[in-house]
Amino acid sequence: MKDTSAPAAVSWRELLSPEHAGAAIVLAVGVLVGAINIYLASSLLPTAVADIGGADFYAWNMTIYLVAMVIATMLVSRFLARWGGVGAYLLGFGVFLVGSLACAVSPVMPVLLAGRGVQGLGAGLLSGLGFAAVRSALPQRLWTRGNALMSAMYGVGNFVGPALGGLFAQFGGWRMAFVTMAVIAAVCGLLVPRVLPRGERGGARAPVPVVSLLLVTAATAAVSVAGVLSGAAAMAVGIAVALLLVAVFVAHERRSELRVFPRTTYRPGSPLKWLYLTLALLAFGVAVESFLPLFGQRLGGLAPAVAGFLGAAISLGWSATQLVSSSAVKERTIGRLRMLGPLLLALGFLVQGLLQRQDAPVWLVLVWVPVLFIAGAGIGLAYPHLSVAVMSSTQDPEEGGRAAAAIATVTSLSIAFGTAVAGALVNLGGSSMLDAARYMLFGFAIICALGAVTARVAARTSSLVSADQSGR
């Protein structure tokens, strides 16, 4: 069997050449608009509430968006089978555009939240399509670079979203922020037929795994609601319910003919489930960013704007590092990066926890930034190579597309879980912000370190599968 784990060495120049640049940009922007809008509305919401009211619905902004996003990522392979790459992308950008315009003209908060739900559906479809369409839009030698570029968009979006939202809110133009997102979607939609291959378009409608869809939706809703509950006990119950629903989802998928994840995921001896778990544990760590600005203000005395940039340090480390780490092509080097990534992420959180002080001096606060950058670098080292390993896990185009699309599902679901767990750990600190910071950072260090274990198991399982196939 041909080894696809170590693609040939290529440069960024080839990915961004006239032949591939259009496709790469559309794929990347599709992921970027979804990532930006995770936090964009959070920055705009105080201004929007002052304009249209609805403070009681404040916490539902993120919940509705994330639930819709996860739902859409699970339907990507069905849309691809039904409408092909171009049709599915046009649908994704179209839905996102409609949702953005609905948010822009919202007269009351319930309409804004409905618009956020439609936005989330479009964003989830675009995020999943980005990873799935790499297989058809780019040659295999560019998969690692393409995945690095798209996953970097999550980091860029986590940085740009709050900054862009804050900028529009400062000048009272919260509606124009959503109009801007709609314009971007319209421009990308116009480019889609020009730069993307149409792909195969099936005549029959692919069946929808309704039970799997409902279970993951319920799990996402439960963990998202847990993230906005008051009290550690209530959060813990919400997280436990979500985990139980995920367990029921896995049990159902193992037996069902209609599933979200490819069949290979549930086969004994398959490395795919361990690859997904490693990706999930890396994405889980991104949720720390939601609380870093709070620690920066309360412990370091930073101004809100400066504290916001502190929260983006992890995303910057993630984005910058993977653009470099994607150059690795040797199988042994790639295997080490997959295991080193989670360890570096966990080490960064551990050191950051040790550096927390009440009324921290300026020099110590300055040290926090490179530590968080290094933590984010752990994600960047491993994420693109794990993504390519998932995409290369099968030679079946349909199953391969489903495996790739599920990367976005795993990422979105894991960020939602991470946000809820972070909130529960922060609540354990009670009135002490220092204790809250340490509980969260040390807890995430322990959880994210498990990614090195799952990466090791994935590597060992892959070796056994390769040896078995070579012996046949």
KOLFI-749089 format. One record per residue (C-alpha): residue in three letters; x, y, z. Coordinates in steps of 0.02 Angstrom, whole numbers, padded with zeros to 5 digits, always signed. Example, Ala and Ser with C-alpha at 12.3 -4.5 7.8 and 13.67 -1.06 7.14 Angstrom:
BEGIN
Ala+00615-00225+00390
Ser+00684-00053+00357
// end
This chain:
BEGIN
Met+00000+00000+00000
Lys+00062+00173-00042
Asp+00118+00275+00108
Thr+00023+00439+00117
Ser+00084+00495+00288
Ala+00236+00587+00221
Pro+00191+00698+00074
Ala+00324+00764-00041
Ala+00408+00927+00008
Val+00321+01076-00067
Ser+00328+01263-00037
Trp+00198+01391+00008
Arg+00235+01470-00159
Glu+00159+01321-00248
Leu+00001+01328-00143
Leu-00017+01513-00179
Ser+00029+01498-00364
Pro-00100+01556-00493
Glu-00152+01375-00518
His-00204+01345-00336
Ala-00216+01516-00252
Gly-00400+01546-00292
Ala-00455+01379-00219
Ala-00342+01398-00067
Ile-00408+01572-00029
Val-00591+01523-00044
Leu-00565+01370+00066
Ala-00470+01472+00196
Val-00594+01618+00198
Gly-00738+01496+00220
Val-00658+01432+00380
Leu-00606+01608+00432
Val-00779+01688+00427
Gly-00846+01550+00538
Ala-00703+01570+00662
Ile-00718+01759+00665
Asn-00903+01751+00703
Ile-00881+01639+00855
Tyr-00820+01790+00952
Leu-00871+01937+00842
Ala-01047+01949+00912
Ser-00982+01933+01091
Ser-00889+02098+01068
Leu-01039+02179+00983
Leu-01173+02117+01102
Pro-01160+02250+01239
Thr-01186+02385+01107
Ala-01325+02286+01023
Val-01415+02260+01189
Ala-01408+02446+01223
Asp-01490+02473+01053
Ile-01623+02336+01040
Gly-01634+02267+01218
Gly-01639+02083+01261
Ala-01512+02074+01401
Asp-01598+01917+01468
Phe-01547+01824+01309
Tyr-01365+01881+01317
Ala-01290+01711+01359
Trp-01380+01623+01215
Asn-01279+01712+01081
Met-01133+01589+01086
Thr-01241+01436+01125
Ile-01356+01453+00974
Tyr-01211+01488+00856
Leu-01105+01340+00914
Val-01252+01217+00912
Ala-01298+01270+00735
Met-01117+01259+00681
Val-01096+01081+00746
Ile-01258+01026+00663
Ala-01201+01092+00495
Thr-01028+01012+00503
Met-01111+00843+00522
Leu-01208+00866+00360
Val-01061+00917+00250
Ser-01036+00748+00166
Arg-01222+00742+00124
Phe-01218+00913+00042
Leu-01062+00867-00056
Ala-01143+00707-00118
Arg-01301+00798-00168
Trp-01236+00961-00243
Gly-01051+00936-00272
Gly-00913+01053-00213
Val-00970+01212-00300
Gly-01153+01190-00257
Ala-01116+01151-00075
Tyr-01001+01302-00059
Leu-01128+01418-00139
Leu-01257+01354-00016
Gly-01138+01382+00131
Phe-01094+01560+00082
Gly-01277+01596+00040
Val-01341+01536+00209
Phe-01205+01631+00300
Leu-01248+01789+00200
Val-01433+01775+00243
Gly-01394+01749+00427
Ser-01275+01897+00430
Leu-01404+02012+00349
Ala-01537+01951+00472
Cys-01421+01999+00615
Ala-01387+02168+00535
Val-01570+02218+00523
Ser-01630+02139+00686
Pro-01758+02249+00775
Val-01760+02141+00933
Met-01645+02015+01016
Pro-01743+01856+00968
Val-01722+01901+00784
Leu-01536+01931+00812
Leu-01520+01760+00893
Ala-01615+01679+00749
Gly-01493+01763+00631
Arg-01349+01695+00734
Gly-01421+01521+00715
Val-01430+01539+00525
Gln-01254+01612+00526
Gly-01195+01461+00625
Leu-01271+01341+00498
Gly-01179+01428+00356
Ala-01017+01440+00455
Gly-01021+01257+00505
Leu-01051+01203+00326
Leu-00907+01312+00264
Ser-00790+01249+00400
Gly-00826+01067+00362
Leu-00817+01096+00174
Gly-00646+01175+00193
Phe-00568+01015+00257
Ala-00673+00899+00147
Ala-00644+00997-00014
Val-00454+00996+00005
Arg-00457+00820-00063
Ser-00532+00876-00229
Ala-00475+01057-00241
Leu-00289+01027-00211
Pro-00166+00890-00262
Gln-00117+00771-00123
Arg+00058+00845-00105
Leu-00025+01008-00050
Trp-00143+00933+00078
Thr-00029+00972+00226
Arg-00005+01152+00171
Gly-00190+01172+00135
Asn-00240+01101+00303
Ala-00112+01212+00390
Leu-00182+01365+00303
Met-00361+01324+00349
Ser-00329+01273+00528
Ala-00227+01433+00546
Met-00388+01524+00507
Tyr-00461+01464+00672
Gly-00318+01552+00762
Val-00331+01707+00654
Gly-00520+01711+00680
Asn-00503+01699+00869
Phe-00392+01853+00861
Val-00483+01954+00728
Gly-00660+01918+00791
Pro-00650+02010+00958
Ala-00541+02148+00886
Leu-00656+02180+00738
Gly-00811+02172+00846
Gly-00735+02291+00972
Leu-00688+02413+00834
Phe-00864+02419+00760
Ala-00942+02428+00934
Gln-00831+02573+00984
Phe-00900+02677+00841
Gly-01078+02619+00869
Gly-01087+02523+00706
Trp-01128+02348+00767
Arg-01248+02320+00621
Met-01111+02364+00496
Ala-01003+02224+00566
Phe-01132+02097+00508
Val-01153+02187+00342
Thr-00964+02172+00318
Met-00975+01984+00348
Ala-01117+01973+00220
Val-01013+02066+00090
Ile-00865+01949+00116
Ala-00980+01799+00094
Ala-01053+01873-00066
Val-00881+01906-00142
Cys-00821+01730-00100
Gly-00982+01657-00172
Leu-00947+01744-00337
Leu-00773+01668-00340
Val-00826+01490-00302
Pro-00877+01434-00479
Arg-00717+01508-00549
Val-00590+01426-00434
Leu-00663+01263-00366
Pro-00693+01099-00456
Arg-00877+01058-00467
Gly-00853+00883-00399
Glu-00969+00737-00425
Arg-01151+00776-00399
Gly-01259+00631-00346
Gly-01434+00611-00412
Ala-01506+00532-00256
Arg-01518+00618-00089
Ala-01398+00547+00038
Pro-01494+00489+00194
Val-01471+00595+00349
Pro-01414+00510+00511
Val-01556+00586+00610
Val-01524+00497+00775
Ser-01338+00537+00773
Leu-01379+00717+00728
Leu-01503+00735+00872
Leu-01383+00659+00998
Val-01237+00772+00953
Thr-01352+00923+00946
Ala-01417+00882+01120
Ala-01239+00857+01185
Thr-01183+01023+01111
Ala-01334+01112+01183
Ala-01307+01034+01354
Val-01124+01082+01364
Ser-01157+01256+01295
Val-01293+01286+01424
Ala-01176+01218+01559
Gly-01052+01353+01509
Val-01174+01491+01555
Leu-01244+01417+01715
Ser-01198+01491+01883
Gly-01117+01376+02008
Ala-00987+01239+01984
Ala-01110+01101+02033
Ala-01237+01152+01900
Met-01099+01163+01770
Ala-01033+00992+01819
Val-01206+00916+01798
Gly-01224+00997+01626
Ile-01054+00932+01572
Ala-01094+00757+01638
Val-01257+00754+01540
Ala-01165+00808+01383
Leu-01033+00672+01406
Leu-01170+00542+01430
Leu-01252+00598+01269
Val-01085+00585+01178
Ala-01065+00407+01245
Val-01239+00362+01183
Phe-01195+00442+01014
Val-01039+00333+00998
Ala-01135+00176+01047
His-01269+00214+00918
Glu-01143+00254+00780
Arg-01052+00089+00806
Arg-01212-00007+00767
Ser-01296+00106+00640
Glu-01280+00104+00451
Leu-01313+00292+00448
Arg-01172+00383+00536
Val-01082+00549+00547
Phe-00905+00481+00561
Pro-00832+00360+00434
Arg-00854+00175+00464
Thr-00666+00156+00491
Thr-00678+00256+00652
Tyr-00766+00115+00742
Arg-00666-00031+00676
Pro-00553-00121+00801
Gly-00372-00076+00773
Ser-00412+00082+00675
Pro-00305+00235+00720
Leu-00440+00356+00661
Lys-00530+00371+00828
Trp-00365+00410+00915
Leu-00324+00542+00786
Tyr-00493+00624+00816
Leu-00467+00618+01005
Thr-00297+00701+00987
Leu-00371+00838+00879
Ala-00511+00860+01007
Leu-00388+00880+01151
Leu-00289+01010+01055
Ala-00445+01110+01010
Phe-00505+01092+01191
Gly-00359+01199+01247
Val-00416+01347+01141
Ala-00560+01376+01263
Val-00436+01448+01389
Glu-00437+01607+01284
Ser-00613+01649+01344
Phe-00549+01685+01520
Leu-00373+01750+01492
Pro-00431+01931+01469
Leu-00521+01919+01635
Phe-00363+01859+01723
Gly-00261+01994+01636
Gln-00377+02129+01703
Arg-00403+02062+01880
Leu-00229+01993+01915
Gly-00118+02098+01802
Gly-00212+02263+01806
Leu-00219+02272+01616
Ala-00339+02384+01521
Pro-00479+02288+01434
Ala-00407+02315+01259
Val-00233+02256+01311
Ala-00305+02108+01405
Gly-00398+02057+01247
Phe-00233+02042+01154
Leu-00169+01932+01296
Gly-00312+01814+01261
Ala-00261+01803+01078
Ala-00083+01746+01116
Ile-00130+01561+01104
Ser-00213+01584+00935
Leu-00064+01681+00869
Gly+00053+01543+00925
Trp-00060+01413+00843
Ser-00071+01506+00678
Ala+00111+01556+00663
Thr+00184+01388+00711
Gln+00082+01277+00597
Leu+00131+01379+00446
Val+00309+01323+00485
Ser+00275+01147+00552
Ser+00182+01100+00393
Ser+00352+01094+00307
Ala+00393+00930+00395
Val+00385+00781+00276
Lys+00483+00641+00361
Glu+00369+00513+00441
Arg+00470+00505+00602
Thr+00472+00694+00620
Ile+00284+00705+00590
Gly+00254+00571+00722
Arg+00357+00667+00849
Leu+00265+00830+00811
Arg+00097+00745+00839
Met+00151+00693+01014
Leu+00252+00849+01055
Gly+00106+00964+01015
Pro-00009+00912+01159
Leu+00139+00906+01280
Leu+00193+01083+01234
Leu+00014+01145+01252
Ala-00001+01064+01424
Leu+00170+01128+01479
Gly+00122+01305+01429
Phe-00035+01297+01536
Leu+00063+01224+01681
Val+00194+01361+01677
Gln+00061+01494+01653
Gly-00028+01429+01808
Leu+00132+01437+01908
Leu+00161+01617+01852
Gln-00007+01682+01911
Arg+00004+01813+02050
Gln-00117+01933+02130
Asp-00068+02110+02077
Ala+00065+02038+01962
Pro+00205+02160+01918
Val+00222+02220+01739
Trp+00376+02114+01702
Leu+00282+01957+01752
Val+00131+02000+01646
Leu+00249+02024+01499
Val+00315+01847+01528
Trp+00138+01780+01515
Val+00129+01823+01329
Pro+00271+01712+01264
Val+00216+01571+01379
Leu+00042+01575+01304
Phe+00116+01591+01130
Ile+00218+01433+01161
Ala+00062+01343+01223
Gly-00028+01389+01062
Ala+00125+01332+00964
Gly+00088+01157+01030
Ile-00075+01158+00933
Gly+00012+01221+00777
Leu+00146+01086+00782
Ala+00023+00942+00777
Tyr-00143+01001+00704
Pro-00104+01004+00515
His-00018+00834+00520
Leu-00161+00755+00619
Ser-00283+00828+00492
Val-00189+00752+00345
Ala-00179+00584+00436
Val-00368+00588+00454
Met-00391+00631+00270
Ser-00272+00493+00218
Ser-00353+00360+00328
Thr-00449+00283+00183
Gln-00435+00269-00006
Asp-00624+00277-00026
Pro-00665+00455-00087
Glu-00835+00459-00002
Glu-00768+00395+00164
Gly-00616+00508+00148
Gly-00727+00660+00123
Arg-00830+00612+00274
Ala-00674+00588+00379
Ala-00607+00758+00328
Ala-00773+00847+00358
Ala-00782+00773+00532
Ile-00624+00871+00580
Ala-00731+01028+00591
Thr-00863+00935+00693
Val-00733+00875+00817
Thr-00653+01048+00829
Ser-00816+01143+00857
Leu-00884+01017+00981
Ser-00720+01014+01077
Ile-00712+01204+01091
Ala-00890+01202+01159
Phe-00843+01070+01289
Gly-00684+01163+01332
Thr-00777+01326+01363
Ala-00898+01240+01482
Val-00759+01149+01576
Ala-00659+01310+01590
Gly-00810+01398+01665
Ala-00833+01259+01792
Leu-00650+01264+01844
Val-00654+01453+01860
Asn-00807+01440+01972
Leu-00712+01322+02086
Gly-00602+01471+02131
Gly-00750+01559+02212
Ser-00711+01738+02257
Ser-00523+01715+02230
Met-00474+01759+02052
Leu-00300+01688+02083
Asp-00371+01519+02133
Ala-00489+01524+01984
Ala-00344+01553+01864
Arg-00241+01413+01940
Tyr-00384+01288+01942
Met-00421+01319+01760
Leu-00241+01320+01696
Phe-00185+01168+01797
Gly-00345+01074+01750
Phe-00319+01108+01566
Ala-00136+01059+01579
Ile-00188+00887+01642
Ile-00326+00863+01512
Cys-00225+00923+01363
Ala-00075+00814+01412
Leu-00186+00663+01375
Gly-00167+00711+01192
Ala+00011+00645+01195
Val-00058+00475+01250
Thr-00190+00470+01113
Ala-00062+00526+00984
Arg+00054+00386+01040
Val-00085+00257+01028
Ala-00131+00322+00854
Ala+00049+00307+00796
Arg+00067+00131+00865
Thr-00099+00076+00790
Ser-00051+00148+00620
Ser+00114+00053+00626
Leu+00024-00110+00663
Val-00100-00082+00522
Ser+00042-00042+00399
Ala+00140-00196+00453
Asp-00014-00305+00433
Gln-00049-00237+00258
Ser+00133-00258+00206
Gly+00130-00439+00261
Arg-00019-00481+00152
// end
